């Protein structure tokens, strides 16, 4: 049996993701397609535009056989940690191919870079300044996109899993594009269009759901963020995960004079502190995830299914027969991970109306369920 894995966020699911699924199946001729997906907060440190339960459902309806969870403490992380933990969990799920998008789509070059010893999370900044790496790559610093950076992190993680074959697919649109374009456009452009009240039904099958969903944003959460920054001492803030290297004083200073999130983020972003780093730090602040908590996290030796079709359900049974710990109930999740996931859901739903807030929290404690493919 051929089992292919993909690492996704679907924020939101769009035509490019559909293309990715189809190419993953075509290139690997897999029997089972497994997707590992971040939850209600995504890797760049933002609340997802729609909850993870809606995204998991759409994934299975459009070609994924099994969706498993990338827990909050691994999802809201830099590329290196995000990639390593996603690959480790997929390896536990028994994949033999990993398919990912890439701007340059040159697997040999990406593998060569992955073999070098450097911090992938500062790759673009350091490459642009000409530090540490072979001169032959220096001139290409601007050619590497965010999917290339993630691809390099996946390839590094695959060194510990030689049984998994990497497969690259060329990314078909500009990740940073804020304007809708062509049939396949970026998730960012869709989110921007939704904020402007534009019709996005041409670009995403989730258009109706997105229109009705009470989307969360860092802008909406900023009053709470600002309150936390201005009412906690620097010593207290330093207990929060990622709140180090003096960033706590920097964020306090910017929050004092910034009354909107966009102004705050613009002022806080520097060469030393990227916007993604800042946003991830704030996510951990919102759920009060401390460095001590992360230090004491036990090994994540389980798989949590979020959704599956009939084939995926049968494959789960095979994993269990092979000794893989599959948790089907919230109470079975390792306690620290369960606590953090519930806090993330609580923050995600805190500004919603009671009905939607209850739906988000109830969804968190419900087990996975089979999803029939759309007719």
ABEGO torsion letter per residue (X at the ends): XBBBBBBBAGOBBBAAAAAAAAAAAAAAGBABBBBBBBBABBAAGBBBABBAAAAAAAAAAAGBABBBBBBAAAABBBAAAAAAAAAAAAAAAGBABBBBBBAAGBAAAAAAAAABBBBAAAAAAAAAAGBGBBAAAAAAAAABBAAAAAAAAAAAAAAABAABBBBBBBBABBAABABBBEABBBAAAAAAAAAAGBBAAAABAAAAAAAABBBBBAAAAAAAAAAAAAABBAAAAAABBGBBGGAAAAAAAAAAABABAAAAAAAABBAABBAAAAAAAAAAAAAGBBAAAAAABBBBABBBBABBBAAAAAAAAAAAAAGBBBBABAAABBAAAAAAAAAAAAAAAAABBAAAAAAAAAAAABBBBBBBBBX
